[in-house]
Amino acid sequence: MDRFDPKKRKNIRFSPYIIVILVLFLISSCATIAPERPVPPPAPQASLPPPDRSIAPTPKSQAAASLHDKARDYLAMGKYSQAELTIERALRIDPRNAGIWYTLAQTKYLQKEYAQTINMCLKSKSLITKHDRLQKMNDDLISQAQMYLH
């Protein structure tokens, strides 16, 4: 059996490509498949009751009132960025209206900008003169926003 005689065996040379392929094969055979991670449940959707138009102080001008109504309509339709732009226009006309600031706070809340929500509510509260219900609504919105910040 000359075929298996070690003295007669020729030196076998492996190509570097074959060595690389063998090493990669060995490495890949050691890998394990990671178990699927459970997907966390989605965060609760921020929601607010529909705006109560009776509680807000009346804007000083018809233009501010019209913009304020339009912004609340945008909020009801879920068009938060359009609502924000519209309410900011109303604020340029009537910057001391607590109701308009509260509507901006609602918009920020629905956009999940909770720190801004609190700031807008505080601004609204600083301008309230006699609307106890608006004061409570601001406090409630601040509490809701704070839950998401912590």
Secondary structure, 3 states (H helix, E strand, C coil): CCCCCHHHCCCCCCCHHHHHHHHHHHHHHHCCCCCCCCCCCCCCCCCCCCCCCCCCCCCCCHHHHHHHHHHHHHHHHCCHHHHHHHHHHHHHHCCCCHHHHHHHHHHHHHCCCHHHHHHHHHHHHHHCCCCHHHHHHHHHHHHHHHHHHC
